[in-house]
Amino acid sequence: MNEETIVRYSWDNVPEDDRTDWARLKAMTEEEIEAAAWSDPDNLPMDVNDPEVWNRGAMFHFPRKLAQLNIDPDLLDWFRSQGEDFRAQIGAVLQAYMEANAHSEPASADKWKTDK
């Protein structure tokens, strides 16, 4: 991609979508609209009774950064035994700890030293 292929729009100059037949759509009943949607294999409506629809919709992935952590082998083995998504579980535990301690003062580095 280069600068020539980038198109910028503001609310003042957004082009109208001329591919939609708005008059035809306004004349259709809800049943006709739903039937048309179901007949389009590329744009099937959600089946709200399907639990997988809700599972997919509930997932939101934040962008992540790569970090290396020193984790005790027994702790890492335990997380790995919990399933393939053990990295996400470790992240969830760290996130929960951060949220639970958001009100407290930052911890001193001395608090975490194990070589006493």
Biopython code that builds the backbone (N, CA, C, O; Angstrom):
import numpy as np
from Bio.PDB.StructureBuilder import StructureBuilder

atoms = [
    (1, "MET", "N", (0.858, -1.173, 0.000)),
    (1, "MET", "CA", (0.000, 0.000, 0.000)),
    (1, "MET", "C", (0.897, 1.227, 0.000)),
    (1, "MET", "O", (1.929, 1.266, 0.671)),
    (2, "ASN", "N", (0.487, 2.213, -0.757)),
    (2, "ASN", "CA", (1.232, 3.469, -0.754)),
    (2, "ASN", "C", (0.270, 4.626, -0.545)),
    (2, "ASN", "O", (-0.940, 4.426, -0.443)),
    (3, "GLU", "N", (0.801, 5.816, -0.484)),
    (3, "GLU", "CA", (-0.020, 6.999, -0.212)),
    (3, "GLU", "C", (-1.120, 7.210, -1.257)),
    (3, "GLU", "O", (-2.167, 7.778, -0.944)),
    (4, "GLU", "N", (-0.894, 6.760, -2.488)),
    (4, "GLU", "CA", (-1.878, 6.961, -3.545)),
    (4, "GLU", "C", (-3.136, 6.116, -3.334)),
    (4, "GLU", "O", (-4.210, 6.484, -3.810)),
    (5, "THR", "N", (-3.014, 4.981, -2.621)),
    (5, "THR", "CA", (-4.176, 4.111, -2.433)),
    (5, "THR", "C", (-4.931, 4.409, -1.136)),
    (5, "THR", "O", (-5.978, 3.813, -0.880)),
    (6, "ILE", "N", (-4.419, 5.307, -0.334)),
    (6, "ILE", "CA", (-5.089, 5.648, 0.920)),
    (6, "ILE", "C", (-6.134, 6.720, 0.655)),
    (6, "ILE", "O", (-5.841, 7.764, 0.074)),
    (7, "VAL", "N", (-7.353, 6.444, 1.089)),
    (7, "VAL", "CA", (-8.450, 7.394, 0.921)),
    (7, "VAL", "C", (-8.909, 7.799, 2.304)),
    (7, "VAL", "O", (-9.173, 6.944, 3.149)),
    (8, "ARG", "N", (-9.006, 9.083, 2.541)),
    (8, "ARG", "CA", (-9.453, 9.581, 3.840)),
    (8, "ARG", "C", (-10.804, 10.260, 3.695)),
    (8, "ARG", "O", (-11.037, 11.025, 2.759)),
    (9, "TYR", "N", (-11.695, 9.963, 4.644)),
    (9, "TYR", "CA", (-13.018, 10.559, 4.648)),
    (9, "TYR", "C", (-13.266, 11.230, 5.995)),
    (9, "TYR", "O", (-12.747, 10.801, 7.026)),
    (10, "SER", "N", (-14.053, 12.268, 5.964)),
    (10, "SER", "CA", (-14.574, 12.859, 7.186)),
    (10, "SER", "C", (-16.089, 12.747, 7.093)),
    (10, "SER", "O", (-16.617, 12.321, 6.066)),
    (11, "TRP", "N", (-16.789, 13.123, 8.155)),
    (11, "TRP", "CA", (-18.245, 13.043, 8.122)),
    (11, "TRP", "C", (-18.836, 13.910, 7.021)),
    (11, "TRP", "O", (-19.951, 13.659, 6.565)),
    (12, "ASP", "N", (-18.107, 14.918, 6.595)),
    (12, "ASP", "CA", (-18.617, 15.834, 5.568)),
    (12, "ASP", "C", (-18.513, 15.280, 4.155)),
    (12, "ASP", "O", (-19.272, 15.687, 3.275)),
    (13, "ASN", "N", (-17.583, 14.356, 3.926)),
    (13, "ASN", "CA", (-17.386, 13.897, 2.545)),
    (13, "ASN", "C", (-17.473, 12.376, 2.382)),
    (13, "ASN", "O", (-16.868, 11.822, 1.464)),
    (14, "VAL", "N", (-18.217, 11.696, 3.259)),
    (14, "VAL", "CA", (-18.405, 10.259, 3.105)),
    (14, "VAL", "C", (-19.330, 10.029, 1.915)),
    (14, "VAL", "O", (-20.420, 10.599, 1.861)),
    (15, "PRO", "N", (-18.906, 9.199, 0.960)),
    (15, "PRO", "CA", (-19.765, 8.973, -0.211)),
    (15, "PRO", "C", (-20.983, 8.136, 0.169)),
    (15, "PRO", "O", (-20.905, 7.255, 1.025)),
    (16, "GLU", "N", (-22.087, 8.422, -0.469)),
    (16, "GLU", "CA", (-23.298, 7.638, -0.241)),
    (16, "GLU", "C", (-23.150, 6.287, -0.923)),
    (16, "GLU", "O", (-22.608, 6.190, -2.024)),
    (17, "ASP", "N", (-23.634, 5.251, -0.263)),
    (17, "ASP", "CA", (-23.573, 3.909, -0.825)),
    (17, "ASP", "C", (-24.727, 3.755, -1.809)),
    (17, "ASP", "O", (-25.884, 3.650, -1.400)),
    (18, "ASP", "N", (-24.419, 3.742, -3.098)),
    (18, "ASP", "CA", (-25.469, 3.692, -4.108)),
    (18, "ASP", "C", (-25.834, 2.266, -4.507)),
    (18, "ASP", "O", (-26.607, 2.062, -5.443)),
    (19, "ARG", "N", (-25.277, 1.269, -3.796)),
    (19, "ARG", "CA", (-25.589, -0.121, -4.141)),
    (19, "ARG", "C", (-26.850, -0.623, -3.454)),
    (19, "ARG", "O", (-27.376, -1.667, -3.839)),
    (20, "THR", "N", (-27.346, 0.079, -2.460)),
    (20, "THR", "CA", (-28.538, -0.368, -1.736)),
    (20, "THR", "C", (-29.786, 0.225, -2.372)),
    (20, "THR", "O", (-29.880, 1.432, -2.597)),
    (21, "ASP", "N", (-30.734, -0.647, -2.655)),
    (21, "ASP", "CA", (-32.019, -0.204, -3.195)),
    (21, "ASP", "C", (-32.933, 0.096, -2.009)),
    (21, "ASP", "O", (-33.709, -0.760, -1.583)),
    (22, "TRP", "N", (-32.837, 1.329, -1.475)),
    (22, "TRP", "CA", (-33.553, 1.699, -0.267)),
    (22, "TRP", "C", (-35.076, 1.658, -0.450)),
    (22, "TRP", "O", (-35.795, 1.289, 0.479)),
    (23, "ALA", "N", (-35.565, 2.023, -1.609)),
    (23, "ALA", "CA", (-37.014, 1.995, -1.838)),
    (23, "ALA", "C", (-37.533, 0.559, -1.760)),
    (23, "ALA", "O", (-38.573, 0.304, -1.153)),
    (24, "ARG", "N", (-36.810, -0.371, -2.371)),
    (24, "ARG", "CA", (-37.200, -1.781, -2.330)),
    (24, "ARG", "C", (-37.152, -2.307, -0.903)),
    (24, "ARG", "O", (-38.043, -3.041, -0.476)),
    (25, "LEU", "N", (-36.111, -1.932, -0.168)),
    (25, "LEU", "CA", (-35.976, -2.387, 1.212)),
    (25, "LEU", "C", (-37.102, -1.856, 2.090)),
    (25, "LEU", "O", (-37.653, -2.595, 2.907)),
    (26, "LYS", "N", (-37.447, -0.579, 1.928)),
    (26, "LYS", "CA", (-38.534, 0.005, 2.721)),
    (26, "LYS", "C", (-39.874, -0.658, 2.424)),
    (26, "LYS", "O", (-40.750, -0.696, 3.288)),
    (27, "ALA", "N", (-40.043, -1.181, 1.211)),
    (27, "ALA", "CA", (-41.302, -1.818, 0.829)),
    (27, "ALA", "C", (-41.399, -3.259, 1.341)),
    (27, "ALA", "O", (-42.482, -3.844, 1.322)),
    (28, "MET", "N", (-40.287, -3.834, 1.796)),
    (28, "MET", "CA", (-40.290, -5.229, 2.245)),
    (28, "MET", "C", (-40.809, -5.339, 3.683)),
    (28, "MET", "O", (-40.644, -4.426, 4.493)),
    (29, "THR", "N", (-41.435, -6.472, 3.974)),
    (29, "THR", "CA", (-41.867, -6.754, 5.346)),
    (29, "THR", "C", (-40.678, -7.338, 6.104)),
    (29, "THR", "O", (-39.675, -7.721, 5.501)),
    (30, "GLU", "N", (-40.797, -7.403, 7.430)),
    (30, "GLU", "CA", (-39.739, -7.994, 8.245)),
    (30, "GLU", "C", (-39.487, -9.454, 7.847)),
    (30, "GLU", "O", (-38.342, -9.904, 7.823)),
    (31, "GLU", "N", (-40.542, -10.176, 7.541)),
    (31, "GLU", "CA", (-40.419, -11.576, 7.147)),
    (31, "GLU", "C", (-39.631, -11.706, 5.839)),
    (31, "GLU", "O", (-38.794, -12.598, 5.703)),
    (32, "GLU", "N", (-39.902, -10.815, 4.880)),
    (32, "GLU", "CA", (-39.173, -10.848, 3.607)),
    (32, "GLU", "C", (-37.704, -10.502, 3.810)),
    (32, "GLU", "O", (-36.831, -11.103, 3.183)),
    (33, "ILE", "N", (-37.428, -9.538, 4.681)),
    (33, "ILE", "CA", (-36.029, -9.171, 4.963)),
    (33, "ILE", "C", (-35.305, -10.348, 5.605)),
    (33, "ILE", "O", (-34.179, -10.673, 5.228)),
    (34, "GLU", "N", (-35.957, -10.986, 6.578)),
    (34, "GLU", "CA", (-35.332, -12.128, 7.243)),
    (34, "GLU", "C", (-35.108, -13.280, 6.264)),
    (34, "GLU", "O", (-34.056, -13.920, 6.291)),
    (35, "ALA", "N", (-36.091, -13.547, 5.400)),
    (35, "ALA", "CA", (-35.935, -14.615, 4.408)),
    (35, "ALA", "C", (-34.782, -14.305, 3.455)),
    (35, "ALA", "O", (-34.016, -15.198, 3.092)),
    (36, "ALA", "N", (-34.660, -13.056, 3.056)),
    (36, "ALA", "CA", (-33.562, -12.672, 2.163)),
    (36, "ALA", "C", (-32.212, -12.849, 2.860)),
    (36, "ALA", "O", (-31.247, -13.302, 2.245)),
    (37, "ALA", "N", (-32.148, -12.493, 4.133)),
    (37, "ALA", "CA", (-30.898, -12.644, 4.880)),
    (37, "ALA", "C", (-30.527, -14.116, 5.014)),
    (37, "ALA", "O", (-29.365, -14.480, 4.836)),
    (38, "TRP", "N", (-31.509, -14.969, 5.328)),
    (38, "TRP", "CA", (-31.234, -16.397, 5.469)),
    (38, "TRP", "C", (-30.816, -17.026, 4.145)),
    (38, "TRP", "O", (-30.091, -18.021, 4.140)),
    (39, "SER", "N", (-31.254, -16.469, 3.036)),
    (39, "SER", "CA", (-30.914, -17.054, 1.732)),
    (39, "SER", "C", (-29.514, -16.672, 1.277)),
    (39, "SER", "O", (-29.007, -17.244, 0.313)),
    (40, "ASP", "N", (-28.883, -15.723, 1.945)),
    (40, "ASP", "CA", (-27.533, -15.293, 1.566)),
    (40, "ASP", "C", (-26.513, -16.101, 2.362)),
    (40, "ASP", "O", (-26.354, -15.864, 3.559)),
    (41, "PRO", "N", (-25.817, -17.048, 1.730)),
    (41, "PRO", "CA", (-24.888, -17.905, 2.476)),
    (41, "PRO", "C", (-23.689, -17.141, 3.042)),
    (41, "PRO", "O", (-23.035, -17.628, 3.965)),
    (42, "ASP", "N", (-23.392, -15.973, 2.515)),
    (42, "ASP", "CA", (-22.263, -15.191, 3.012)),
    (42, "ASP", "C", (-22.647, -14.255, 4.156)),
    (42, "ASP", "O", (-21.776, -13.621, 4.752)),
    (43, "ASN", "N", (-23.922, -14.162, 4.465)),
    (43, "ASN", "CA", (-24.359, -13.185, 5.455)),
    (43, "ASN", "C", (-25.529, -13.734, 6.271)),
    (43, "ASN", "O", (-26.580, -13.101, 6.372)),
    (44, "LEU", "N", (-25.330, -14.926, 6.852)),
    (44, "LEU", "CA", (-26.415, -15.522, 7.627)),
    (44, "LEU", "C", (-26.623, -14.747, 8.926)),
    (44, "LEU", "O", (-25.650, -14.345, 9.565)),
    (45, "PRO", "N", (-27.872, -14.534, 9.322)),
    (45, "PRO", "CA", (-28.128, -13.865, 10.603)),
    (45, "PRO", "C", (-27.701, -14.757, 11.770)),
    (45, "PRO", "O", (-27.554, -15.969, 11.618)),
    (46, "MET", "N", (-27.506, -14.144, 12.924)),
    (46, "MET", "CA", (-27.142, -14.907, 14.113)),
    (46, "MET", "C", (-28.327, -15.718, 14.589)),
    (46, "MET", "O", (-29.463, -15.245, 14.577)),
    (47, "ASP", "N", (-28.058, -16.935, 15.006)),
    (47, "ASP", "CA", (-29.070, -17.751, 15.675)),
    (47, "ASP", "C", (-28.865, -17.529, 17.168)),
    (47, "ASP", "O", (-27.959, -18.111, 17.762)),
    (48, "VAL", "N", (-29.697, -16.693, 17.776)),
    (48, "VAL", "CA", (-29.499, -16.308, 19.168)),
    (48, "VAL", "C", (-29.687, -17.479, 20.134)),
    (48, "VAL", "O", (-29.339, -17.363, 21.309)),
    (49, "ASN", "N", (-30.229, -18.600, 19.662)),
    (49, "ASN", "CA", (-30.388, -19.775, 20.512)),
    (49, "ASN", "C", (-29.161, -20.675, 20.497)),
    (49, "ASN", "O", (-29.101, -21.655, 21.239)),
    (50, "ASP", "N", (-28.189, -20.353, 19.664)),
    (50, "ASP", "CA", (-26.964, -21.144, 19.570)),
    (50, "ASP", "C", (-25.954, -20.625, 20.594)),
    (50, "ASP", "O", (-25.521, -19.478, 20.481)),
    (51, "PRO", "N", (-25.564, -21.427, 21.590)),
    (51, "PRO", "CA", (-24.631, -20.948, 22.616)),
    (51, "PRO", "C", (-23.279, -20.534, 22.041)),
    (51, "PRO", "O", (-22.611, -19.667, 22.605)),
    (52, "GLU", "N", (-22.867, -21.138, 20.930)),
    (52, "GLU", "CA", (-21.583, -20.769, 20.332)),
    (52, "GLU", "C", (-21.572, -19.314, 19.851)),
    (52, "GLU", "O", (-20.527, -18.664, 19.865)),
    (53, "VAL", "N", (-22.723, -18.807, 19.430)),
    (53, "VAL", "CA", (-22.814, -17.407, 19.013)),
    (53, "VAL", "C", (-22.434, -16.509, 20.176)),
    (53, "VAL", "O", (-21.684, -15.546, 20.014)),
    (54, "TRP", "N", (-22.961, -16.835, 21.359)),
    (54, "TRP", "CA", (-22.676, -16.000, 22.531)),
    (54, "TRP", "C", (-21.245, -16.186, 22.993)),
    (54, "TRP", "O", (-20.627, -15.228, 23.458)),
    (55, "ASN", "N", (-20.702, -17.383, 22.881)),
    (55, "ASN", "CA", (-19.306, -17.603, 23.275)),
    (55, "ASN", "C", (-18.362, -16.806, 22.385)),
    (55, "ASN", "O", (-17.402, -16.210, 22.872)),
    (56, "ARG", "N", (-18.631, -16.795, 21.089)),
    (56, "ARG", "CA", (-17.766, -16.032, 20.174)),
    (56, "ARG", "C", (-17.897, -14.538, 20.427)),
    (56, "ARG", "O", (-16.908, -13.807, 20.378)),
    (57, "GLY", "N", (-19.110, -14.086, 20.698)),
    (57, "GLY", "CA", (-19.325, -12.663, 20.909)),
    (57, "GLY", "C", (-18.739, -12.158, 22.204)),
    (57, "GLY", "O", (-18.431, -10.972, 22.322)),
    (58, "ALA", "N", (-18.577, -13.033, 23.178)),
    (58, "ALA", "CA", (-18.093, -12.611, 24.488)),
    (58, "ALA", "C", (-16.582, -12.466, 24.517)),
    (58, "ALA", "O", (-16.035, -11.881, 25.452)),
    (59, "MET", "N", (-15.909, -12.985, 23.520)),
    (59, "MET", "CA", (-14.453, -12.936, 23.542)),
    (59, "MET", "C", (-13.957, -11.632, 22.941)),
    (59, "MET", "O", (-14.369, -11.227, 21.853)),
    (60, "PHE", "N", (-13.086, -11.003, 23.659)),
    (60, "PHE", "CA", (-12.431, -9.808, 23.151)),
    (60, "PHE", "C", (-10.963, -9.920, 23.506)),
    (60, "PHE", "O", (-10.612, -10.084, 24.675)),
    (61, "HIS", "N", (-10.128, -9.833, 22.526)),
    (61, "HIS", "CA", (-8.698, -9.982, 22.773)),
    (61, "HIS", "C", (-8.023, -8.628, 22.699)),
    (61, "HIS", "O", (-8.085, -7.938, 21.681)),
    (62, "PHE", "N", (-7.380, -8.260, 23.786)),
    (62, "PHE", "CA", (-6.610, -7.040, 23.799)),
    (62, "PHE", "C", (-5.272, -7.298, 23.117)),
    (62, "PHE", "O", (-4.751, -8.412, 23.178)),
    (63, "PRO", "N", (-4.721, -6.297, 22.480)),
    (63, "PRO", "CA", (-3.384, -6.496, 21.918)),
    (63, "PRO", "C", (-2.403, -6.810, 23.044)),
    (63, "PRO", "O", (-2.500, -6.246, 24.133)),
    (64, "ARG", "N", (-1.495, -7.676, 22.790)),
    (64, "ARG", "CA", (-0.548, -8.098, 23.822)),
    (64, "ARG", "C", (0.867, -7.753, 23.428)),
    (64, "ARG", "O", (1.185, -7.550, 22.257)),
    (65, "LYS", "N", (1.698, -7.693, 24.433)),
    (65, "LYS", "CA", (3.124, -7.498, 24.217)),
    (65, "LYS", "C", (3.830, -8.767, 24.658)),
    (65, "LYS", "O", (3.410, -9.442, 25.597)),
    (66, "LEU", "N", (4.899, -9.071, 23.967)),
    (66, "LEU", "CA", (5.686, -10.237, 24.312)),
    (66, "LEU", "C", (6.568, -9.899, 25.499)),
    (66, "LEU", "O", (7.257, -8.879, 25.498)),
    (67, "ALA", "N", (6.545, -10.757, 26.515)),
    (67, "ALA", "CA", (7.386, -10.570, 27.694)),
    (67, "ALA", "C", (7.909, -11.921, 28.140)),
    (67, "ALA", "O", (7.237, -12.941, 27.988)),
    (68, "GLN", "N", (9.089, -11.922, 28.680)),
    (68, "GLN", "CA", (9.640, -13.142, 29.245)),
    (68, "GLN", "C", (9.568, -13.026, 30.758)),
    (68, "GLN", "O", (9.992, -12.029, 31.343)),
    (69, "LEU", "N", (9.023, -14.062, 31.381)),
    (69, "LEU", "CA", (8.881, -14.086, 32.828)),
    (69, "LEU", "C", (9.633, -15.275, 33.385)),
    (69, "LEU", "O", (9.661, -16.342, 32.770)),
    (70, "ASN", "N", (10.235, -15.101, 34.528)),
    (70, "ASN", "CA", (10.856, -16.221, 35.235)),
    (70, "ASN", "C", (9.798, -16.823, 36.148)),
    (70, "ASN", "O", (9.411, -16.225, 37.152)),
    (71, "ILE", "N", (9.336, -18.014, 35.784)),
    (71, "ILE", "CA", (8.284, -18.695, 36.531)),
    (71, "ILE", "C", (8.848, -20.016, 37.035)),
    (71, "ILE", "O", (9.538, -20.732, 36.309)),
    (72, "ASP", "N", (8.545, -20.327, 38.289)),
    (72, "ASP", "CA", (9.001, -21.595, 38.849)),
    (72, "ASP", "C", (8.485, -22.748, 38.006)),
    (72, "ASP", "O", (7.340, -22.720, 37.554)),
    (73, "PRO", "N", (9.322, -23.770, 37.785)),
    (73, "PRO", "CA", (8.913, -24.889, 36.922)),
    (73, "PRO", "C", (7.633, -25.583, 37.381)),
    (73, "PRO", "O", (6.806, -25.960, 36.551)),
    (74, "ASP", "N", (7.458, -25.758, 38.702)),
    (74, "ASP", "CA", (6.253, -26.443, 39.175)),
    (74, "ASP", "C", (5.001, -25.610, 38.892)),
    (74, "ASP", "O", (3.943, -26.165, 38.593)),
    (75, "LEU", "N", (5.114, -24.292, 38.982)),
    (75, "LEU", "CA", (3.995, -23.405, 38.676)),
    (75, "LEU", "C", (3.660, -23.473, 37.183)),
    (75, "LEU", "O", (2.490, -23.564, 36.811)),
    (76, "LEU", "N", (4.678, -23.429, 36.339)),
    (76, "LEU", "CA", (4.454, -23.514, 34.896)),
    (76, "LEU", "C", (3.852, -24.863, 34.524)),
    (76, "LEU", "O", (2.949, -24.929, 33.690)),
    (77, "ASP", "N", (4.343, -25.941, 35.136)),
    (77, "ASP", "CA", (3.786, -27.268, 34.855)),
    (77, "ASP", "C", (2.313, -27.334, 35.224)),
    (77, "ASP", "O", (1.510, -27.929, 34.505)),
    (78, "TRP", "N", (1.959, -26.712, 36.364)),
    (78, "TRP", "CA", (0.561, -26.725, 36.793)),
    (78, "TRP", "C", (-0.314, -25.981, 35.799)),
    (78, "TRP", "O", (-1.376, -26.475, 35.421)),
    (79, "PHE", "N", (0.119, -24.791, 35.367)),
    (79, "PHE", "CA", (-0.672, -24.048, 34.384)),
    (79, "PHE", "C", (-0.781, -24.818, 33.077)),
    (79, "PHE", "O", (-1.852, -24.853, 32.472)),
    (80, "ARG", "N", (0.306, -25.432, 32.635)),
    (80, "ARG", "CA", (0.256, -26.216, 31.396)),
    (80, "ARG", "C", (-0.734, -27.373, 31.512)),
    (80, "ARG", "O", (-1.387, -27.732, 30.532)),
    (81, "SER", "N", (-0.848, -27.955, 32.703)),
    (81, "SER", "CA", (-1.774, -29.076, 32.896)),
    (81, "SER", "C", (-3.225, -28.622, 32.835)),
    (81, "SER", "O", (-4.121, -29.459, 32.728)),
    (82, "GLN", "N", (-3.479, -27.325, 32.900)),
    (82, "GLN", "CA", (-4.844, -26.803, 32.882)),
    (82, "GLN", "C", (-5.419, -26.709, 31.471)),
    (82, "GLN", "O", (-6.626, -26.535, 31.304)),
    (83, "GLY", "N", (-4.570, -26.821, 30.463)),
    (83, "GLY", "CA", (-5.081, -26.796, 29.092)),
    (83, "GLY", "C", (-4.180, -26.001, 28.172)),
    (83, "GLY", "O", (-3.205, -25.380, 28.595)),
    (84, "GLU", "N", (-4.544, -26.041, 26.884)),
    (84, "GLU", "CA", (-3.722, -25.394, 25.864)),
    (84, "GLU", "C", (-3.651, -23.881, 26.019)),
    (84, "GLU", "O", (-2.695, -23.253, 25.563)),
    (85, "ASP", "N", (-4.650, -23.297, 26.656)),
    (85, "ASP", "CA", (-4.678, -21.836, 26.789)),
    (85, "ASP", "C", (-4.027, -21.382, 28.100)),
    (85, "ASP", "O", (-4.443, -20.387, 28.694)),
    (86, "PHE", "N", (-3.002, -22.120, 28.545)),
    (86, "PHE", "CA", (-2.389, -21.800, 29.833)),
    (86, "PHE", "C", (-1.776, -20.405, 29.856)),
    (86, "PHE", "O", (-1.726, -19.775, 30.912)),
    (87, "ARG", "N", (-1.311, -19.914, 28.714)),
    (87, "ARG", "CA", (-0.756, -18.555, 28.679)),
    (87, "ARG", "C", (-1.842, -17.517, 28.971)),
    (87, "ARG", "O", (-1.616, -16.550, 29.699)),
    (88, "ALA", "N", (-3.025, -17.735, 28.389)),
    (88, "ALA", "CA", (-4.144, -16.829, 28.647)),
    (88, "ALA", "C", (-4.569, -16.916, 30.111)),
    (88, "ALA", "O", (-4.952, -15.909, 30.706)),
    (89, "GLN", "N", (-4.505, -18.104, 30.689)),
    (89, "GLN", "CA", (-4.861, -18.263, 32.100)),
    (89, "GLN", "C", (-3.872, -17.532, 33.000)),
    (89, "GLN", "O", (-4.271, -16.891, 33.972)),
    (90, "ILE", "N", (-2.593, -17.625, 32.681)),
    (90, "ILE", "CA", (-1.588, -16.885, 33.452)),
    (90, "ILE", "C", (-1.870, -15.391, 33.347)),
    (90, "ILE", "O", (-1.815, -14.672, 34.344)),
    (91, "GLY", "N", (-2.168, -14.933, 32.151)),
    (91, "GLY", "CA", (-2.497, -13.521, 31.961)),
    (91, "GLY", "C", (-3.731, -13.113, 32.749)),
    (91, "GLY", "O", (-3.778, -12.019, 33.311)),
    (92, "ALA", "N", (-4.745, -13.998, 32.795)),
    (92, "ALA", "CA", (-5.969, -13.690, 33.535)),
    (92, "ALA", "C", (-5.700, -13.596, 35.032)),
    (92, "ALA", "O", (-6.259, -12.736, 35.712)),
    (93, "VAL", "N", (-4.844, -14.478, 35.545)),
    (93, "VAL", "CA", (-4.491, -14.427, 36.964)),
    (93, "VAL", "C", (-3.756, -13.123, 37.274)),
    (93, "VAL", "O", (-4.054, -12.462, 38.269)),
    (94, "LEU", "N", (-2.806, -12.756, 36.433)),
    (94, "LEU", "CA", (-2.069, -11.513, 36.644)),
    (94, "LEU", "C", (-2.994, -10.299, 36.541)),
    (94, "LEU", "O", (-2.863, -9.348, 37.311)),
    (95, "GLN", "N", (-3.926, -10.334, 35.592)),
    (95, "GLN", "CA", (-4.889, -9.241, 35.432)),
    (95, "GLN", "C", (-5.758, -9.106, 36.673)),
    (95, "GLN", "O", (-5.984, -7.998, 37.159)),
    (96, "ALA", "N", (-6.250, -10.245, 37.193)),
    (96, "ALA", "CA", (-7.093, -10.221, 38.388)),
    (96, "ALA", "C", (-6.316, -9.693, 39.591)),
    (96, "ALA", "O", (-6.856, -8.936, 40.397)),
    (97, "TYR", "N", (-5.059, -10.088, 39.712)),
    (97, "TYR", "CA", (-4.228, -9.589, 40.814)),
    (97, "TYR", "C", (-4.049, -8.082, 40.698)),
    (97, "TYR", "O", (-4.153, -7.358, 41.688)),
    (98, "MET", "N", (-3.778, -7.613, 39.480)),
    (98, "MET", "CA", (-3.596, -6.179, 39.266)),
    (98, "MET", "C", (-4.864, -5.415, 39.635)),
    (98, "MET", "O", (-4.797, -4.389, 40.312)),
    (99, "GLU", "N", (-6.007, -5.906, 39.197)),
    (99, "GLU", "CA", (-7.272, -5.220, 39.489)),
    (99, "GLU", "C", (-7.597, -5.243, 40.979)),
    (99, "GLU", "O", (-8.129, -4.272, 41.518)),
    (100, "ALA", "N", (-7.273, -6.358, 41.646)),
    (100, "ALA", "CA", (-7.540, -6.456, 43.079)),
    (100, "ALA", "C", (-6.643, -5.523, 43.884)),
    (100, "ALA", "O", (-7.003, -5.117, 44.989)),
    (101, "ASN", "N", (-5.492, -5.185, 43.347)),
    (101, "ASN", "CA", (-4.535, -4.354, 44.066)),
    (101, "ASN", "C", (-4.384, -2.962, 43.463)),
    (101, "ASN", "O", (-3.426, -2.252, 43.767)),
    (102, "ALA", "N", (-5.314, -2.575, 42.621)),
    (102, "ALA", "CA", (-5.212, -1.286, 41.940)),
    (102, "ALA", "C", (-5.284, -0.124, 42.916)),
    (102, "ALA", "O", (-4.749, 0.949, 42.637)),
    (103, "HIS", "N", (-5.932, -0.315, 44.047)),
    (103, "HIS", "CA", (-6.107, 0.764, 45.013)),
    (103, "HIS", "C", (-4.895, 0.946, 45.918)),
    (103, "HIS", "O", (-4.781, 1.966, 46.597)),
    (104, "SER", "N", (-3.990, -0.028, 45.938)),
    (104, "SER", "CA", (-2.867, 0.029, 46.876)),
    (104, "SER", "C", (-1.677, 0.753, 46.259)),
    (104, "SER", "O", (-1.620, 0.988, 45.052)),
    (105, "GLU", "N", (-0.736, 1.098, 47.119)),
    (105, "GLU", "CA", (0.494, 1.745, 46.682)),
    (105, "GLU", "C", (1.325, 0.751, 45.884)),
    (105, "GLU", "O", (1.210, -0.455, 46.102)),
    (106, "PRO", "N", (2.151, 1.226, 44.973)),
    (106, "PRO", "CA", (3.032, 0.305, 44.245)),
    (106, "PRO", "C", (3.920, -0.461, 45.221)),
    (106, "PRO", "O", (4.404, 0.095, 46.206)),
    (107, "ALA", "N", (4.123, -1.729, 44.937)),
    (107, "ALA", "CA", (4.913, -2.580, 45.819)),
    (107, "ALA", "C", (6.391, -2.259, 45.700)),
    (107, "ALA", "O", (6.883, -1.911, 44.626)),
    (108, "SER", "N", (7.074, -2.378, 46.791)),
    (108, "SER", "CA", (8.515, -2.229, 46.795)),
    (108, "SER", "C", (9.128, -3.463, 46.162)),
    (108, "SER", "O", (8.605, -4.566, 46.322)),
    (109, "ALA", "N", (10.217, -3.293, 45.456)),
    (109, "ALA", "CA", (10.896, -4.439, 44.852)),
    (109, "ALA", "C", (11.385, -5.396, 45.927)),
    (109, "ALA", "O", (11.504, -6.594, 45.672)),
    (110, "ASP", "N", (11.672, -4.891, 47.131)),
    (110, "ASP", "CA", (12.143, -5.746, 48.217)),
    (110, "ASP", "C", (11.084, -6.761, 48.641)),
    (110, "ASP", "O", (11.416, -7.836, 49.141)),
    (111, "LYS", "N", (9.822, -6.424, 48.445)),
    (111, "LYS", "CA", (8.723, -7.307, 48.834)),
    (111, "LYS", "C", (8.788, -8.640, 48.087)),
    (111, "LYS", "O", (8.349, -9.664, 48.610)),
    (112, "TRP", "N", (9.331, -8.634, 46.874)),
    (112, "TRP", "CA", (9.298, -9.814, 46.025)),
    (112, "TRP", "C", (10.601, -10.609, 46.039)),
    (112, "TRP", "O", (10.687, -11.652, 45.390)),
    (113, "LYS", "N", (11.609, -10.143, 46.760)),
    (113, "LYS", "CA", (12.871, -10.868, 46.801)),
    (113, "LYS", "C", (12.695, -12.180, 47.545)),
    (113, "LYS", "O", (12.093, -12.216, 48.618)),
    (114, "THR", "N", (13.217, -13.252, 46.980)),
    (114, "THR", "CA", (13.079, -14.574, 47.597)),
    (114, "THR", "C", (14.377, -15.064, 48.215)),
    (114, "THR", "O", (14.382, -16.104, 48.875)),
    (115, "ASP", "N", (15.458, -14.360, 48.025)),
    (115, "ASP", "CA", (16.755, -14.785, 48.565)),
    (115, "ASP", "C", (17.035, -14.115, 49.912)),
    (115, "ASP", "O", (17.940, -13.288, 50.025)),
    (116, "LYS", "N", (16.256, -14.477, 50.922)),
    (116, "LYS", "CA", (16.409, -13.878, 52.257)),
    (116, "LYS", "C", (17.298, -14.695, 53.137)),
    (116, "LYS", "O", (17.530, -14.329, 54.290)),
]
sb = StructureBuilder()
sb.init_structure("model")
sb.init_model(0)
sb.init_chain("A")
sb.init_seg("    ")
for serial, (resi, resn, name, xyz) in enumerate(atoms, 1):
    if name == "N":
        sb.init_residue(resn, " ", resi, " ")
    sb.init_atom(name, np.array(xyz, "f"), 0.0, 1.0, " ", f" {name:<3s}", serial, name[0])
structure = sb.get_structure()
